[in-house]
């Protein structure tokens, strides 16, 4: 048996070693396909707890794919989870323009965004002499060719970095953009938003009238955020735009997309949004609790994961959507009143219903009575 003795191993075309060997017999390796490298949650659009299709979108909100925020201030859109995907993916985020706006007002915008907690970004070492680059990659398919602007927006320090990409055909294509390191302004190490990853799909002159800086980070000035050549996805009702495989990682190399299991991705999403129970129609169980008085009942909900912060109640309501059972009888109602703010935590909550006729001290259970009824909790950034 023979031994190969070297100090390092590198590619013929590389400028640094892939593996560096130390005199004590150990080594360090520059491995780019490590796990947990993608800072984007649900980048493959696999989890969509709220809905798989939403029509008539004219404002900002989380519509279908979890963690994927769609900002709309002009035009009208439909957002769906599509099975039209590049090889190796099962879902994509699709938007359709259904009411056009061919002449944008100054402040108009349509954009895709994911917001990221500062404590998940510390390995970028932003604001230090050891700051790292940001590698962004994603797949896009659209019939709206032209220039698109991608922005990293540092919320903690009001700084931005921008790049553009150009769509020249209607096929699925992967785009990779390397953003520079920033030695100014560290990300806060907490559970608040520190970074927005934004893809601009339309922007008025408020955002396009300045000078786009694509070479370095700079102080945030609205006029300098978007290319003056940026497309307007709202200019025709024939426009469609698909997105999947979104990845943000540390370094100067955009690696292959990190696929996570559905279960792992769901748990990450439930930190920001979860449900007491899925929609299910008549007699679908929603929870159990206790009657505090003859007119006030509570149901107790323990969340599947610890949420980012104390959540708010995000229920779907309507006539006779819910029914509470207690002591051999039941009462139907339209909505819950609120969360009990004195008891809600990131781990659990008590949902309050008042103005009903029940037996004090008895146990209760609640069922959905409509296919759209749902008790939900939001701790979104």
Beta strands, then each sheet from edge to edge (+ up, - down):
strand 1: 8-9
strand 2: 19-21
strand 3: 27-29
strand 4: 53-57
strand 5: 61-62
strand 6: 69-72
strand 7: 76-82
strand 8: 92-99
strand 9: 109-117
strand 10: 134-142
strand 11: 146-154
strand 12: 159-167
strand 13: 173-179
strand 14: 193-203
strand 15: 218-219
strand 16: 240-250
strand 17: 273-275
strand 18: 284-291
strand 19: 296-302
strand 20: 312-313
strand 21: 322-326
strand 22: 329-333
strand 23: 338-339
strand 24: 348-354
strand 25: 363-368
strand 26: 376-378
sheet 1: 1+ 2- 3+
sheet 2: 4+ 7- 8+ 16- 10+ 13-
sheet 3: 5+ 6- 9+ 14- 11+ 12- 15+
sheet 4: 17+ 26- 20+
sheet 5: 22+ 21- 25+ 18- 19+ 24- 23+
end
